[in-house]
Amino acid sequence: MQVVGTVAGVRTLVRQWRREGLTVGLVPTMGFLHDGHISLVKRAVGECDRVVVSVFVNPSQFGPAEDFEDYPRDIAHDIQVLREAGAHCVFHPEPAEMYAPDFCTWVQVEGLTEGLCGRTRPTHFRGVCTIVSKLFNICLPDRAYFGQKDAQQLAIIRRLVRDMSYGIRVIGCPIIREADGLARSSRNVYLSSDERKAAVVLSRSLRHGEKLVIAGEKSTETVIEAIKKEIATEPLARIDYIEAVDAVTMKPVATIEKPTLFAMAVYIGKTRLLDNFITGDVM
Ligand code: AMP
């Protein structure tokens, strides 16, 4: 496995692979890797001849008051687990390698980026789409792997790839959870032990909602009310949003007919956590 810090270095490697007729998979991450990330890497290793994993805490997707400086980092551990998972290249650039001082070109997907996380984090998806576009242009993957954990991001990337004719197959991968149901996240490390116990309320409340849907409930309002009621049992939890949207367009949905995303962002103390489920199949 090669660890590469420069754009030119990755291009050289990928060009050689493509000359040899090998397929390339890309797994974009911000590092501090856990089993959720590794599930994407293993899927990529199973489906592609060569796999590049990017480890880059992307400054442009953090708002001015957000946790860019504090975001957890451990590149030595990341390299070790990626080697074990069978990745072929780790792309770990410095911010200056990705953003020239006079950088001024942004990739903006409209509509899908405005609700849910986009309301609280208005410049977040512009940063995500810009860095993912750059990674696509650098790594020239045949396939790119993203988690359903960030369901809005996945829908936005699918649209970006279609609209910009990237010709990359976007693979959505299921949410990997802790034993008690908490979705794995690099940000879980911020939780105190009381908060960690409280955080299970996200998945627990979603499971309640999902059961209602499976039992035949079609009103998203009824499902959301049930989810909110469960969240209200946890004093450390504060809702940012809980919404039901069309899983492809991200537009609000009142009645479940097509695949519907029930997505939430909930603060546990100061830590903002995401979780969701989708009715039907859009993967
Ligand atoms: P991040 O490092 O948080 O930017 O995540 C990198 C990729 O891993 C994204 O596509 C995430 O959706 C995915 N991911 C993060 N956590 C999980 C999880 N618990 N299960 C599945 N995929 C995940």
Boltz pocket constraint, residues with backbone or C-beta under 6 A from the ligand:
constraints:
  - pocket:
      binder: B
      contacts: [[A, 28], [A, 29], [A, 30], [A, 31], [A, 35], [A, 36], [A, 37], [A, 39], [A, 40], [A, 145], [A, 146], [A, 147], [A, 148], [A, 149], [A, 150], [A, 173], [A, 174], [A, 175], [A, 176], [A, 177], [A, 183], [A, 184], [A, 185], [A, 186]]
      max_distance: 6.0
